[in-house]
Amino acid sequence: MKKITSILCAGAMMALCLTGCGGSASSGSAAASSSTAAETSSSQAASVSTAAVSGTVATGGSTSMESVIAALQEAFLELQPDVTVTYDPTGSGAGITGATDKTLDIGLSSRAVKDEEAEAGVTGTTVALDGIAIIVNNNNAVAGLSLEQIAGIAKGEITNWSEVGGADAPIVLVGREAGSGTRDGFESIVGVEDECVYSQELTATGAVIAAVASNENAIGYASLSALDDTAKAVTVDGVACSEETILDGTYKIQRPFVFVTNNSVEPSEAVQAFIDFATSEDAADLIRAAGAVPVV
Amino acid sequence: MKKAKRAKGFVETFMNGVFFVAGMTAIFCVLLITVYMFVAGLPAIRQIGLKDLLLGQVWASTAAEPKYGILPFILTSFFGTLGAVILGVPVGLLTSVFLSKMAPARLGKLVSSAVELLAGIPSVVYGLIGMTVLVPLVASIFNLPSGACLLSAILVLMVMILPSIVSVSVTALNAVPPEYEEASLALGATKTETYFKVSVPAAKSGIAAGVVLGIGRAMGEAMAVMMVAGNVANMPGLFKSVRFLTTAIASEMSYASGLQRQALFSIALVLFVFIMLLNAFLNRVLKGGNQDEQ
């Protein structure tokens, strides 16, 4: 008897929880268009915060954009509590496909939209740039590498620092785990996909920097924003990695973070408000904090 | 009177129920995990093929043509655990004999509390110290470009399994009837002879339990190993950067999707079956012999 009673109690509590969740979700999805935020131009984006809209924004795609989207999502929720922004990390290709076949409101891509993809009826809006710094130990004499040298090191063709103007010591390549956005970015830009000969694969940017800081022979890659003075960034083709060189395009190891939208779909107020917010100056600091370089 | 008795009987039944539920929780969890492991792990095995999965030597889960061979992980886990046991069991056993039989009371207390402390240190701390102290040390001693290798992982695991071996073995050695040892000493054996020829064999079953516990810990450890082993999917070599079964799951899980994710569950299933078989085997071999004697 007792057991049955307690099971019933637990069941009732669970049901309560579920109805609670269901209730809030349904009120969120009830699109009560109360204002006209879509009219605000991007220059007046700050005013987005005052015009309340509701609805859902389905985004998905690039896994590298996770931290940027998470930061935007969180801040946007404070501005527009009635808008639910979802994010499905499926990869840049899937993000663009999702925008093309209209299953996503905003497809996320960490590469520029290709011409043939644009012909299928989608437009890309760059919201941020991602710069990947090549880092070496502070005691390493090498100050700069060319893109070809970096590719050679990554592929294991160059194995000694003396081949690139450093001391006679073996090169230790430290990278990220398979599936990491930074790894994907580095390998695709340098052109060494699936060919890298790593001697360590670590699961966090901080761990890569720590490994490079503790090994004089190490070379690794990390997002520009994560850099500190425990390791030094080398110049790539003579250009130092900084926000300015990424913005003006002279620093090579960078890629755009793109919002992809379908041309034939009129964006809902919620979608437009989110895009306006992401490209506004308010979002710039968030994007910077999330590890990317804002474009405004 | 009657009422009080009935109330007492009710409390008794009720508490029985509580104990029953508590006991069932563990069994329920084991069953749930087992069923889930098989349900989640089998689809990828079916898709990749058991032979290609278990005997494939290349793991490239995100390549254009993905390859899901986990033989490097299996061998690394095997050799890593073996190495930790080979180094850890003698040290642990000698520590136990010292603590149980030889140590002066005060020193013994100090050493055993130190060992207990070792058991309480979180594995991430082992990993952190391994990464900042042990890995550079291994690199400089053996003149390696990078110290993140199987050897570093073995050394960390060795320290981590010591507390399991020592605490269980000490209990077993303390439980050996003093008459055995007194008889041995009376027959003219030295103290050392007595400890190793009488006490240790008499406590064999308990020491074996400690070793099994240690092996389980070494096989299942992920965090500390991930920070010192380098995590590259190489075939194992003492000075090579390697990836264990546990770290293979932990390092790729956060971004994995599709077949890659399913393959990670398959690795978990392999690890699960591996540990189950190992436990069953060791329990039978190490403890079974002792039961026959009794």
Interface residues (C-beta under 8 A of the other chain):
Chain A: K2 K3 T63 P89 T90 G91 A169 P170 I171 V172 E177 A178 G179 S180 G181 D184 E193 D194 Y198 S199 Q200 E201 L202 T203 A207 A210 A211 S214 N215 N217 A218
Chain B: F14 G17 V21 A60 S61 T62 A63 A64 M131 T132 V135 P136 A139 P145 S146 G147 A148 M226 M227 G230 N231 V232 S241 R243 A250 S251 E252 S254 Y255 A256 S257 Q260
